[in-house]
Each structure stands twice: as C-alpha cells, then as structure tokens.
Amino acid sequence: MVISKLNTTLIIDRLRVIQYSLLELEKMSKLSREDFLSDKRNPAASESFLRHAIESIFDIGRHILAKLKSKKILEYKEIAELLGAEKIITKDLSQKLIPIAGYRNRIVHFYHEITDEELYEILQKDLGDIREFVKSMEEFISFYEESFQG
C-alpha cells in the first residue's frame, strides 16, 4: 500500500473530536432511560455529539482514501466500503460503518424523524463501533508513521 503524504495532523484532530464526543456520549449513556428522556437537552446534545463523531469518522476516511486512490469520494457508504476493501480497517468494521453512514444522512436530512428513544438506544448499544474505529485509526497512524515517515 503506497499512500501519498497523509495529513496526520488532520486525522489526529478529527480523532480528538471523536474521542471528546464519545466521552460526552458515554456520560449520557449512563443516565437511566427516564432521566435521559426527561430533559430535552439530553437527546439534543447526544444527537450533536453523535453527528460530530460520525462526520469526523468519514472526514478521516475520505482523506485517507483521497491520498490512496487519488480521487474524491463523496458517498459515505462508499468510504466505509473502500476503507475495508483497502484493508485500512477490517471488513467487519467496514460493514458496521455502512449503517452509520446511513444514520448520518438521517441526522442531516431527516432530523425531524429521529426520536429521543432511538438516540437512547444508540447510546446503550452502538458506541463500541465508534470506539473500534478510533482504535483502528490509532493503529493505522502508528503503522503509517513507522512505515512511511521513518
């Protein structure tokens, strides 16, 4: 795999956005369903942090693929698929990112259909996929810096 010069600062910056968002989402995930739903600020904040994390995931993926494939990739699902196909992340994680890409589109375009209960369920069940992406990218950056920078 030959990758033209990656902007690792950009990647690390986006990883920090994801990590901060995850930290805040994990705090929300510890709330009981009743407490989460009783304050409208909880779902609103959760949706915002989730959107920031998802956008950062696909910003990172788009940047890596642009340097690897020398083409601009706009579709989020395509980014997820290509990250797996190019072995940047595992095929399993790639498949997990595809519905996350779809959810990003719901947040942006169909925000009025997202329910507070749905957000609570995501906090309870799906944050691990985002954590897995962060871990994969940390490993990828380490490999890249050892292989291509030194």
N, C-alpha and C positions, 0 to 999 in steps of 0.2 A: 504494500500500500504506500503510494507516494502522495503526500499531501503538500501542496504549496503552502507557503507560510500562513499558519493559523494565527489569529489574534487571540492568544491565550488570555490576555487581559480582559477582553470582551467575554470570553467563556467564563472565566472566574467571576467576573462581575455579575453575570446572569446566574451563576450558581449561588452566589450570595443572596440574590433576590429570592431564589427558590428556597434556600435554607431559612431565610428570615420568614418567608411566607409559611413554610412548614412549621416553624416554631409557633407562629400565631395560630395556625390551623390546629396544631396539636393541643394548644391550650383550649381552644373551642371544643375539641373532641372530648375533653374530659368533663364537659358540662353534661348534666342529665338532659334527656330529651325535653323535659318540661322547662328546665332553666334556659336551654338554648332557644326554644320557641317562644318563651315568654317576653323576650326582649328583641324587638325587630332589628336592633343594631347587630346582633349576633349573626343572623343569616346574611345581612348586607356586608358585614366585614368579611365573613367567610367566603362569600362569592368573590369579593375583590381580591383577597389573598390567593384564592384558587386561580383566578384569572391571571394574576401576576405570575404565579408559578408555571402555569401552562404556557403562557406566552414566552416565558424565559426558556422553557424546555425546547420549544420549536424555534426560537431565535438561535439557540446553540446548535441545534440540528441543521438548520438552514445554513449557518455559517460554515460548519464543518463540511457539509455536502457541496457548498459552493466552491470551497477550496479543493475538494477531492474530485468533483465532477466537472468543475469549471462551467457550471450552468446555474441559472437562477431557478430555484424550486419554490413555488408559492403554496401549493396544496399541502396542508398539514398532514393529511393521511399519507401522502407520498413521502414526506420527510420521515415519518415513522417507519414506513416500509423500507426505504432506502438505507436508513441507519442500520437496520437488521441485515439487509442484503449485503451491505458493505462491511459487515462484522464490526461496526463501531460499537454497537450494543448487541446483546443476544437476540435471537429470533423471538424468544419468549417475551422479552421486554418490548421489542418492536411491536408485537401483536397487542400488548397491553396499551401501548401508546396510541393505537388506531382509535379505540373508543374515546380516549382522552382528547384526541384531535376533534372528534365529533362533538364532544362536550364543550370544547372551546367555542365551536361555532354556535352551539345553543346559547352559551353565555353571552356571546356578542350579538347574535341576530335574533334569538328567541328568548331573550332575558325575561320577558313577561310570562313565559311558561314555566320557568324554574320555580319549584316550590321550596319552602323552608325545610320541609320534611326530607326532601330529596338531598338538599345540602347536608343535613344532619347525617343521613345515611352514608354519604360520601366521606364525611369526616370519620365515621366509625369503621369504614371498610376499605377505603381506597388510597389512603395516604402512603401506604407501603410502596405503591408503584412509583410515586414521585421520589421517595427515598432511594429506591433502587436505581432510578435514573441518575440521581446525584452521585451515588457511589460509582456507577459505571463511568460517568464523566470524569470523576476524580482519577480513576484508574486510567482512563484514556489519556488525560492530560499528562499524567506521570509517564506513561509509555511514550507519548509523543515527544515530551521534553528530553527523555533519555535517548530516544532513537534518532530524532531529527535535529536536536539542538546541540548535542554534545558530540 
